[in-house]
Structure formats: structure tokens, C-alpha cells
Amino acid sequence: YFIHFRSRDGCAKRIVELCRGAGLIITEAGAVYPYGYDPRDRDLRIAPTYLQIDELKNAMDIFCASVKLSYVGKMESINNSTRI
């Protein structure tokens, strides 16, 4: 089984990067598309294998924190680009 997660546009690669930085290895961004190309950089496939419940909880805590951090970064870049 796997989980399909759709993030905001332009955030999937950053989520993967943040997860890796925290020690959580997940499938590359765009893996759900042919040739691994996600034109909107938003789709992730998460495929937990052979995890205990506590390990899955820790992994999801890292994943959720990475999503939040990527969204904050995206919003900051939007805000900075729209300042006059």
C-alpha cells in the first residue's frame, strides 16, 4: 500500500529534502508521474514498509513538520516577491 499526498504547488521537492535532512527517506518527488516529472512539483507517494506503530508515528511527525516548513518557506517567498 502507499499514501498519495498532494502538497501546494512547488513544495514536493522541498518536503523530500526536509525529510531527508531529518533522517526520513521517502520516495522522490514526482514518482507518481511518468519519468518522475511532476510539472507542478506537488505530488508525493509515501510507501511505509514493515514499520512498527511507533516508528510510523515518528515518521509521520517528521513528514508533517517538513510539510509545514515547506509551506512557510513558500509563503515567505511569495510575500517577498510581491513587496513593492
Helices and strands as residue ranges (DSSP letters): E 3-6, H 12-21, G 34-36, E 43-46, H 53-81
